Amino acid sequence: MTYFVLFWGLCFVLGGLAVAFNPSPYYGVIGLVLGSVVGCGWLLSLGVSFVSLVLFMVYLGGMLVVFVYSVSLAADPFPEAWGSWGVVGYGVGLG
């Protein structure tokens, strides 16, 4: 059980990093959904099922509206992907 909870924690941190290092708002939504699902799964594994469900509905409902709005305002015709050199350089602290 300890390894399972540590795995959820690692996935939650990776979801947060995906939101922080997103080159385009499109990819920020992916990181947000990953972090939300993993965080609520983490709570679910600890036995807090109702709170997990409520947080999932409220968080995704509110935050996805904000991200959809930002994507509509800052839509790039050719978004930069996570594997491009500029994003990788920013991730390792070079930019």
C-alpha positions as CSV (number, residue, x, y, z in Angstrom):
1,M,0.0,0.0,0.0
2,T,2.9,2.4,0.7
3,Y,4.3,1.9,-2.8
4,F,0.9,2.5,-4.2
5,V,0.5,5.8,-2.4
6,L,4.0,6.9,-3.3
7,F,3.2,6.1,-7.0
8,W,0.1,8.3,-6.8
9,G,2.3,11.1,-5.3
10,L,4.9,10.8,-8.0
11,C,2.2,10.9,-10.7
12,F,0.7,14.0,-9.0
13,V,4.0,15.8,-9.1
14,L,4.5,14.8,-12.8
15,G,1.0,16.3,-13.5
16,G,2.0,19.5,-11.8
17,L,5.2,19.7,-13.8
18,A,3.2,19.1,-16.9
19,V,1.1,22.1,-16.1
20,A,4.2,24.2,-15.2
21,F,6.2,23.4,-18.3
22,N,3.5,23.6,-20.9
23,P,4.5,25.3,-24.1
24,S,0.9,25.9,-25.2
25,P,-2.4,26.0,-23.4
26,Y,-3.5,22.9,-25.2
27,Y,-0.9,20.9,-23.2
28,G,-1.7,22.6,-20.0
29,V,-5.2,21.1,-20.1
30,I,-3.6,17.6,-20.4
31,G,-1.4,18.2,-17.3
32,L,-4.4,19.7,-15.4
33,V,-6.6,16.7,-16.1
34,L,-3.7,14.3,-15.2
35,G,-3.0,16.1,-11.9
36,S,-6.7,16.2,-11.0
37,V,-7.4,12.6,-11.8
38,V,-4.3,11.4,-9.9
39,G,-4.9,13.7,-6.9
40,C,-8.5,12.4,-6.6
41,G,-7.3,8.8,-7.1
42,W,-4.8,9.4,-4.3
43,L,-7.6,10.6,-2.0
44,L,-9.7,7.6,-3.1
45,S,-7.0,5.2,-2.2
46,L,-6.8,6.7,1.3
47,G,-10.6,6.1,1.7
48,V,-12.1,9.6,1.3
49,S,-14.3,8.8,-1.7
50,F,-17.0,11.5,-1.3
51,V,-14.5,14.3,-0.9
52,S,-12.5,12.9,-3.8
53,L,-15.6,13.0,-6.1
54,V,-16.6,16.5,-5.0
55,L,-13.1,17.9,-5.6
56,F,-12.9,16.2,-9.0
57,M,-16.2,17.7,-10.1
58,V,-15.5,21.2,-8.8
59,Y,-11.9,21.4,-9.8
60,L,-12.3,20.1,-13.3
61,G,-15.5,22.1,-13.8
62,G,-13.9,25.4,-12.8
63,M,-10.4,25.0,-14.1
64,L,-11.4,23.6,-17.5
65,V,-13.6,26.6,-18.1
66,V,-10.6,28.9,-17.5
67,F,-8.3,26.8,-19.7
68,V,-10.8,26.7,-22.5
69,Y,-11.2,30.4,-22.3
70,S,-7.4,30.9,-22.4
71,V,-7.0,28.5,-25.3
72,S,-9.6,30.4,-27.3
73,L,-7.8,33.7,-26.7
74,A,-4.2,32.4,-27.2
75,A,-4.7,29.8,-29.9
76,D,-1.6,29.1,-31.9
77,P,-1.9,27.7,-35.4
78,F,1.3,25.7,-34.9
79,P,1.7,25.0,-31.1
80,E,5.1,24.1,-29.8
81,A,5.3,20.5,-28.5
82,W,6.9,19.2,-25.3
83,G,9.7,17.6,-27.2
84,S,11.0,20.7,-29.0
85,W,14.4,22.0,-28.0
86,G,13.1,25.3,-26.6
87,V,10.7,23.6,-24.2
88,V,13.4,21.0,-23.1
89,G,15.9,23.8,-22.5
90,Y,13.3,25.7,-20.4
91,G,12.6,22.5,-18.4
92,V,16.3,22.0,-17.5
93,G,16.8,25.7,-16.6
94,L,18.5,27.0,-19.7
95,G,15.8,29.4,-20.8
